[in-house]
Amino acid sequence: MLPLLLASSSTYRRELLSRLRLPFVCSSPDIDESHRPNESAIELVKRLAEQKARALTDNHPDHLIIGSDQVAVLGERIIGKPHTFENAREQLMAASGASVTFLTGLALLNSQTGHCQVDCVPFTVHMRVLDQARVERYLRTEQPYDCAGSFKAEGLGVSLFQCTEGPDATSLIGLPLIRLIDMLLAEGVQIP
């Protein structure tokens, strides 16, 4: 088996990948993550996932490289990482009582052969009706400023949800393991 490389500095993705009990290393790709004009949210996350994987091929020519990217979509609007308390409060208040779809782009690149599998896994969260005091308490406790849409689903973010729907709950955290396993199997990786 070729060694696995996670093209990410995300602790969330690292924790998820470790569930598969396969040895891997991490390296952070340096890419421009800007949204292109007229690019759909699905096209964006698929392109960025693949770009992250491809950005590391020169330094890792004989690896299976995993790239992933995620955005949240509220209505027609793409919402990314808030970075600040104020932006997070605005995102969560806008999502109150609404549905937010998380789109996670996933790429598995065999840097030896150049073969790349790319997909997008959706996951929808139906939000509770939220008031500003509850949102601010959540933000002070969780500080989810590095999470798309201001949701830290592996923590208290779940308390903001009414219900969820989708093929793979791990996609909500940023690395869809069920789809990744399919890709790894297609590359001949033995999953314990």
Contacts in CASP RR format, 6 or more apart in sequence:
PFRMAT RR
TARGET T0000
AUTHOR 0000-0000-0000
METHOD contacts of the structure
MODEL  1
MLPLLLASSSTYRRELLSRLRLPFVCSSPDIDESHRPNESAIELVKRLAE
QKARALTDNHPDHLIIGSDQVAVLGERIIGKPHTFENAREQLMAASGASV
TFLTGLALLNSQTGHCQVDCVPFTVHMRVLDQARVERYLRTEQPYDCAGS
FKAEGLGVSLFQCTEGPDATSLIGLPLIRLIDMLLAEGVQIP
1 64 0 8 1.000
1 188 0 8 1.000
1 189 0 8 1.000
1 190 0 8 1.000
2 62 0 8 1.000
2 63 0 8 1.000
2 64 0 8 1.000
2 110 0 8 1.000
2 111 0 8 1.000
2 112 0 8 1.000
2 187 0 8 1.000
3 23 0 8 1.000
3 24 0 8 1.000
3 25 0 8 1.000
3 62 0 8 1.000
3 63 0 8 1.000
3 64 0 8 1.000
4 17 0 8 1.000
4 22 0 8 1.000
4 23 0 8 1.000
4 24 0 8 1.000
4 25 0 8 1.000
4 63 0 8 1.000
4 64 0 8 1.000
4 66 0 8 1.000
4 189 0 8 1.000
5 24 0 8 1.000
5 25 0 8 1.000
5 26 0 8 1.000
5 27 0 8 1.000
5 56 0 8 1.000
5 60 0 8 1.000
5 63 0 8 1.000
5 64 0 8 1.000
5 65 0 8 1.000
5 66 0 8 1.000
6 13 0 8 1.000
6 14 0 8 1.000
6 17 0 8 1.000
6 24 0 8 1.000
6 25 0 8 1.000
6 26 0 8 1.000
6 27 0 8 1.000
6 66 0 8 1.000
6 67 0 8 1.000
7 26 0 8 1.000
7 27 0 8 1.000
7 28 0 8 1.000
7 29 0 8 1.000
7 52 0 8 1.000
7 53 0 8 1.000
7 55 0 8 1.000
7 56 0 8 1.000
7 65 0 8 1.000
7 66 0 8 1.000
7 67 0 8 1.000
7 68 0 8 1.000
8 14 0 8 1.000
8 26 0 8 1.000
8 28 0 8 1.000
8 29 0 8 1.000
8 52 0 8 1.000
8 66 0 8 1.000
8 67 0 8 1.000
8 68 0 8 1.000
9 26 0 8 1.000
9 28 0 8 1.000
10 174 0 8 1.000
12 147 0 8 1.000
12 154 0 8 1.000
12 173 0 8 1.000
12 174 0 8 1.000
12 175 0 8 1.000
13 68 0 8 1.000
13 173 0 8 1.000
13 174 0 8 1.000
13 175 0 8 1.000
14 26 0 8 1.000
16 170 0 8 1.000
16 173 0 8 1.000
16 174 0 8 1.000
16 175 0 8 1.000
16 177 0 8 1.000
17 24 0 8 1.000
17 66 0 8 1.000
17 175 0 8 1.000
17 177 0 8 1.000
17 180 0 8 1.000
18 24 0 8 1.000
19 177 0 8 1.000
20 177 0 8 1.000
20 180 0 8 1.000
20 181 0 8 1.000
20 184 0 8 1.000
20 191 0 8 1.000
20 192 0 8 1.000
21 192 0 8 1.000
22 184 0 8 1.000
22 189 0 8 1.000
22 191 0 8 1.000
22 192 0 8 1.000
24 66 0 8 1.000
27 56 0 8 1.000
27 59 0 8 1.000
27 60 0 8 1.000
29 51 0 8 1.000
29 52 0 8 1.000
29 53 0 8 1.000
29 55 0 8 1.000
29 56 0 8 1.000
29 67 0 8 1.000
30 55 0 8 1.000
31 48 0 8 1.000
31 51 0 8 1.000
31 52 0 8 1.000
31 55 0 8 1.000
33 48 0 8 1.000
33 69 0 8 1.000
35 44 0 8 1.000
35 78 0 8 1.000
36 44 0 8 1.000
36 47 0 8 1.000
39 47 0 8 1.000
41 71 0 8 1.000
41 73 0 8 1.000
41 78 0 8 1.000
41 103 0 8 1.000
42 103 0 8 1.000
42 120 0 8 1.000
44 69 0 8 1.000
44 71 0 8 1.000
44 78 0 8 1.000
45 69 0 8 1.000
45 70 0 8 1.000
45 71 0 8 1.000
45 103 0 8 1.000
45 104 0 8 1.000
45 105 0 8 1.000
45 120 0 8 1.000
46 105 0 8 1.000
46 107 0 8 1.000
46 118 0 8 1.000
46 119 0 8 1.000
46 120 0 8 1.000
48 69 0 8 1.000
48 105 0 8 1.000
49 67 0 8 1.000
49 68 0 8 1.000
49 69 0 8 1.000
49 105 0 8 1.000
49 106 0 8 1.000
49 107 0 8 1.000
49 118 0 8 1.000
50 67 0 8 1.000
50 107 0 8 1.000
50 109 0 8 1.000
50 116 0 8 1.000
50 118 0 8 1.000
52 67 0 8 1.000
52 68 0 8 1.000
52 69 0 8 1.000
52 107 0 8 1.000
53 65 0 8 1.000
53 66 0 8 1.000
53 67 0 8 1.000
53 107 0 8 1.000
53 108 0 8 1.000
53 109 0 8 1.000
53 116 0 8 1.000
54 65 0 8 1.000
54 109 0 8 1.000
54 116 0 8 1.000
56 63 0 8 1.000
56 65 0 8 1.000
56 111 0 8 1.000
57 65 0 8 1.000
57 109 0 8 1.000
57 111 0 8 1.000
57 114 0 8 1.000
60 111 0 8 1.000
61 111 0 8 1.000
61 112 0 8 1.000
62 111 0 8 1.000
62 112 0 8 1.000
63 111 0 8 1.000
63 112 0 8 1.000
64 108 0 8 1.000
64 109 0 8 1.000
64 110 0 8 1.000
64 111 0 8 1.000
64 184 0 8 1.000
64 187 0 8 1.000
64 189 0 8 1.000
65 107 0 8 1.000
65 108 0 8 1.000
65 109 0 8 1.000
65 111 0 8 1.000
66 106 0 8 1.000
66 107 0 8 1.000
66 108 0 8 1.000
66 175 0 8 1.000
66 180 0 8 1.000
67 105 0 8 1.000
67 106 0 8 1.000
67 107 0 8 1.000
67 108 0 8 1.000
67 109 0 8 1.000
68 104 0 8 1.000
68 105 0 8 1.000
68 106 0 8 1.000
68 107 0 8 1.000
68 174 0 8 1.000
68 175 0 8 1.000
68 176 0 8 1.000
69 104 0 8 1.000
69 105 0 8 1.000
70 102 0 8 1.000
70 103 0 8 1.000
70 104 0 8 1.000
70 105 0 8 1.000
70 148 0 8 1.000
70 171 0 8 1.000
70 174 0 8 1.000
71 78 0 8 1.000
71 79 0 8 1.000
71 80 0 8 1.000
71 102 0 8 1.000
71 103 0 8 1.000
71 148 0 8 1.000
72 78 0 8 1.000
72 79 0 8 1.000
72 80 0 8 1.000
72 91 0 8 1.000
72 100 0 8 1.000
72 101 0 8 1.000
72 102 0 8 1.000
72 103 0 8 1.000
72 148 0 8 1.000
72 149 0 8 1.000
72 151 0 8 1.000
73 79 0 8 1.000
73 100 0 8 1.000
73 101 0 8 1.000
73 102 0 8 1.000
73 103 0 8 1.000
74 91 0 8 1.000
74 94 0 8 1.000
74 95 0 8 1.000
74 98 0 8 1.000
74 100 0 8 1.000
75 98 0 8 1.000
79 91 0 8 1.000
79 94 0 8 1.000
79 100 0 8 1.000
79 148 0 8 1.000
79 149 0 8 1.000
80 91 0 8 1.000
80 148 0 8 1.000
80 149 0 8 1.000
81 145 0 8 1.000
81 146 0 8 1.000
81 147 0 8 1.000
81 148 0 8 1.000
81 149 0 8 1.000
82 88 0 8 1.000
82 90 0 8 1.000
82 91 0 8 1.000
82 144 0 8 1.000
82 145 0 8 1.000
82 147 0 8 1.000
82 149 0 8 1.000
82 150 0 8 1.000
83 145 0 8 1.000
83 146 0 8 1.000
84 145 0 8 1.000
85 139 0 8 1.000
85 145 0 8 1.000
87 145 0 8 1.000
87 150 0 8 1.000
88 139 0 8 1.000
88 144 0 8 1.000
88 145 0 8 1.000
88 149 0 8 1.000
88 150 0 8 1.000
89 132 0 8 1.000
89 135 0 8 1.000
89 136 0 8 1.000
89 139 0 8 1.000
91 149 0 8 1.000
91 150 0 8 1.000
92 130 0 8 1.000
92 135 0 8 1.000
92 138 0 8 1.000
92 139 0 8 1.000
92 149 0 8 1.000
92 150 0 8 1.000
92 160 0 8 1.000
93 130 0 8 1.000
93 132 0 8 1.000
93 135 0 8 1.000
95 127 0 8 1.000
95 130 0 8 1.000
95 149 0 8 1.000
96 127 0 8 1.000
96 128 0 8 1.000
96 129 0 8 1.000
96 130 0 8 1.000
96 131 0 8 1.000
96 135 0 8 1.000
97 126 0 8 1.000
97 127 0 8 1.000
97 128 0 8 1.000
97 129 0 8 1.000
97 130 0 8 1.000
97 162 0 8 1.000
98 126 0 8 1.000
98 127 0 8 1.000
99 124 0 8 1.000
99 125 0 8 1.000
99 126 0 8 1.000
99 127 0 8 1.000
100 124 0 8 1.000
100 125 0 8 1.000
100 127 0 8 1.000
100 149 0 8 1.000
100 151 0 8 1.000
101 122 0 8 1.000
101 123 0 8 1.000
101 124 0 8 1.000
101 125 0 8 1.000
102 122 0 8 1.000
102 123 0 8 1.000
102 124 0 8 1.000
102 125 0 8 1.000
102 148 0 8 1.000
102 171 0 8 1.000
102 172 0 8 1.000
102 174 0 8 1.000
103 120 0 8 1.000
103 121 0 8 1.000
103 122 0 8 1.000
104 120 0 8 1.000
104 121 0 8 1.000
104 122 0 8 1.000
104 123 0 8 1.000
104 171 0 8 1.000
104 172 0 8 1.000
104 174 0 8 1.000
104 175 0 8 1.000
104 176 0 8 1.000
105 118 0 8 1.000
105 119 0 8 1.000
105 120 0 8 1.000
105 121 0 8 1.000
105 176 0 8 1.000
106 118 0 8 1.000
106 119 0 8 1.000
106 120 0 8 1.000
106 121 0 8 1.000
106 175 0 8 1.000
106 176 0 8 1.000
106 179 0 8 1.000
106 180 0 8 1.000
106 183 0 8 1.000
107 116 0 8 1.000
107 117 0 8 1.000
107 118 0 8 1.000
107 119 0 8 1.000
108 116 0 8 1.000
108 117 0 8 1.000
108 180 0 8 1.000
108 183 0 8 1.000
108 184 0 8 1.000
108 187 0 8 1.000
109 115 0 8 1.000
109 116 0 8 1.000
109 117 0 8 1.000
110 116 0 8 1.000
110 187 0 8 1.000
115 187 0 8 1.000
117 183 0 8 1.000
117 186 0 8 1.000
119 179 0 8 1.000
119 183 0 8 1.000
121 167 0 8 1.000
121 168 0 8 1.000
121 171 0 8 1.000
121 176 0 8 1.000
121 179 0 8 1.000
122 166 0 8 1.000
122 167 0 8 1.000
122 171 0 8 1.000
123 164 0 8 1.000
123 165 0 8 1.000
123 166 0 8 1.000
123 167 0 8 1.000
123 168 0 8 1.000
123 169 0 8 1.000
123 171 0 8 1.000
123 172 0 8 1.000
124 164 0 8 1.000
124 165 0 8 1.000
124 166 0 8 1.000
125 151 0 8 1.000
125 153 0 8 1.000
125 161 0 8 1.000
125 164 0 8 1.000
125 172 0 8 1.000
126 161 0 8 1.000
126 162 0 8 1.000
126 163 0 8 1.000
126 164 0 8 1.000
126 165 0 8 1.000
127 160 0 8 1.000
127 161 0 8 1.000
127 162 0 8 1.000
128 160 0 8 1.000
128 161 0 8 1.000
128 162 0 8 1.000
130 160 0 8 1.000
138 156 0 8 1.000
138 157 0 8 1.000
138 159 0 8 1.000
138 160 0 8 1.000
139 150 0 8 1.000
141 156 0 8 1.000
142 152 0 8 1.000
142 155 0 8 1.000
142 156 0 8 1.000
142 157 0 8 1.000
144 150 0 8 1.000
144 151 0 8 1.000
144 152 0 8 1.000
144 157 0 8 1.000
151 157 0 8 1.000
151 160 0 8 1.000
151 172 0 8 1.000
153 161 0 8 1.000
153 172 0 8 1.000
153 173 0 8 1.000
154 173 0 8 1.000
164 172 0 8 1.000
167 176 0 8 1.000
167 178 0 8 1.000
167 179 0 8 1.000
168 176 0 8 1.000
168 177 0 8 1.000
168 178 0 8 1.000
168 179 0 8 1.000
170 176 0 8 1.000
170 177 0 8 1.000
170 178 0 8 1.000
171 179 0 8 1.000
181 191 0 8 1.000
184 191 0 8 1.000
185 191 0 8 1.000
END
